[in-house]
């Protein structure tokens, strides 16, 4: 994957455009970076063109200016599309990444071939009580980071991954997250319940791991029910399903993308 920077922004992104095919955009979870998708890049290389992005304040997207806000992620993704001549793409988001791919779809629906959201929730239909509970849980975790990023990363890896290998990989990325980047996370609430729910013009896949939180599993089941969309609860996985069971995840994602391709023909 070639590392590039978007002009007049702090955003680092990575591309492999050698497949001469449809594009997949990967957006990572909070506190890590694009490297959480390494197993996906290996699997899908040559089958699809690949684009991965470091969210503001994460990975190499840390050289920020005063007016840089996390709410601008969709705008920056769109500018990357323009720079790289990407007309449309499939989007894969894990946790925090699932928020941004939905926000992009709200604003640039004609650029979206499909959405695959894992460990996330419907940002256009998120219950206020769950939103408060989610924010409260996040605040508790962030307080740990104020004392020690190591302490925070050790606790976070157990919440975010289930297998020991995935936990180690997650920790090694999380440990590099800078405390100063927490200030960007406050803007996430501005993306939730901002747009009214409407009929999607693209296919949607939602999912999580069987060892994710009970609330997340409940959210995914309800989401799939009212959207009448594809759903996967992965066995042997936690929150970051793509890291816990990469082979099963890759095959399932590829099957979903093939269904989307047949629909778009």
Number of C-alpha atoms within 10 A of each C-alpha: 14 10 12 13 15 15 12 8 14 20 25 22 22 18 19 18 18 12 14 11 12 17 22 24 21 25 27 25 25 17 22 22 25 22 17 21 17 13 16 20 22 10 15 17 15 15 15 21 21 25 25 25 29 25 28 26 28 26 22 18 19 18 13 14 10 5 7 15 17 20 19 14 20 19 14 21 20 17 15 20 16 11 11 12 9 16 14 18 21 22 27 23 23 27 20 21 24 26 24 28 26 27 22 20 20 21 13 14 16 13 17 20 24 25 25 24 28 29 27 25 24 21 22 18 14 14 14 11 9 13 15 11 12 12 14 12 11 11 12 11 16 17 12 16 20 13 11 14 20 17 14 20 26 18 15 21 23 18 16 27 26 23 18 12 12 24 21 16 16 26 23 16 19 23 17 16 22 15 14 10 14 15 11 14 15 12 13 14 13 10 17 20 15 13 13 9 12 9 6 12 12 16 19 20 22 25 26 29 25 19 20 21 16 9 12 21 20 10 22 23 17 14 22 18 12 8 15 11 12 15 19 18 19 21 14 14 24 26 29 28 29 26 25 24 20 19 14 15 19 18 14 14 19 15 12 18 20 12 12 18 13 8 11 10 5
